[in-house]
């Protein structure tokens, strides 16, 4: 499953409920054709994670998500041996051991005979695949989302390199596993720290900013078809004005939508300073921010 | 097409981007897949491959506009007068006149559509490091070389005017008017590039305000505290430190006893035939990182820096290591003294005995240069670098590129500025030059701000 041209990307993503700019669509299209991962950067709440979800919906692919955090290691990201299961199997086949070592004349022979069977316990049967291995070993194309990769340690980033350049991973006991179908990979980053050059080099980079006015308007209309054009336009203008105030945390797109949704639920027709004050906690998550917006209500609602 | 891209890549590299060959190959193969006549698509392919962080995008956009829009005027379709060829003729004439002067030739190349030489020249001017061999320090270097280029630009401009006046190829009056206009536009652009260096976008930088904490005292600027108040502040700090340590140790104690790790217990029990003799617990949380502080101790800043050091050293066990440097015009390592002595004595001792020239002028550029030379190995990916200073560098070269190098070496770079935010970038403050390279930037004038910062740092 992939896209044929940039136009189609835009249409399909919009069908999946995600309105994009041409730039984003171009990058998505290129990534799907050239099998390269996308590194998505941008402020919180502009729809970085949502982009991956929309792609998976648009192409009808399964989404595998790996949430990164400090201290994430291979056993949580790639695979883990299931010790308990191995132990259980050992208990169950205990009686069989007699058959295996039957005919051995001394201890060395017996150990050799057992050793020739040890593959049975380090086989795929006892592997618990984690997101990365799932994505690699999937029979069908999947969308792999590595979320907030900047939160993971630099060591983990280095480990990702093998995966991203060759789409293969190495499990010491089993050897190297190569992807049957190359997954569609997206990495998102909040700019908490810079990614290494080696990682950047392997990715196509895109920075998603707060959307242009028209784009945001279309997003609101798409998510809330019942909203009137004038109200949607007022909401978008107000949010854009609020972003200009320089708050601690700028309202993001999802908050714009939440606010629009609550205004529709309250069946408000136009926004005045009273409505703004009443519904402010939908868009401002700090008290200082809320006070600042209230103080500047006149310029916000202009 | 490939040629045009390669030339653009060369420009990017001259302007300081690290563009690898594999990225160029990717970019060219991707261009074949899109509709190149649509400029949005074309630009996003270039941008996605060459400017891979937000901080680089502002400059990339300018370079792109320059290269693909402003210099390529010879593609003008309705130009029947063949102005470009005539421009070339004139430039050739001029080249004969200025043979030998590298800068002049770069400027003429720029006029004829090849900006490489000129960009290189500008980059040299902007990133020039002061000559460390110089006996006396001289902070006019960058200014002087910029002036030099400006003079050469003016010189070229007057030569062009003269040659159009002389009219060696007998052009019509209208053509000459066209030429004059074209050349003037191009020269204006060259000026623009010289004078306006775009600051990188950096929305990632965090600037937070703070809650009220310890009442009025916490809001007083450090510089306005009386001696008695300083004692009070010390008491407050002591109390705070005890509280923080309590919180920290509680976290450690509970987590080291921690949750039973069933998986590892079962596995260990395997050795005793399934009897869980050896009970395993989850590990302690990972150790705290390393801290490196770099404190300006010129009088204006030191009152804030000493409290900062005071708190950090009282909390030493929360970090694996605290390295400290102080500087006026070069960094001096004071880690040892601060570790061995009680903190307040240590500070007095440092000020009295260390080899520091208080009468020197504060020089951030020199400090960064020395730091890079002697102490760069204290930074690694587990280090948080905290710089405390007002960024007032007496108009010496700020060396913000070295700060960028330092940013790349460490995990986080945090700048605490004891001046009110409204005073940043006034006078000789270089705060905005440094701002682009910090992960976090805070005003730190009083105890509340300091406390908020430290709490966030360790909890």
Interface residues (C-beta under 8 A of the other chain):
Chain A: X5 X6 X22 X23 X26 X27 X29 X30 X33 X34 X36 X39 X41 X43 X70 X71 X83 X84 X87 X90 X91 X154 X190 X191 X192 X193 X194 X195 X197 X200 X201 X203 X204 X205 X206 X207 X248 X288
Chain B: X18 X20 X22 X23 X26 X29 X30 X33 X34 X35 X38 X40 X41 X43 X44 X45 X47 X48 X49 X51 X52 X53 X54 X57 X203 X204 X208 X209 X263 X266 X267 X270 X274 X286 X381 X407 X408 X411 X412 X439
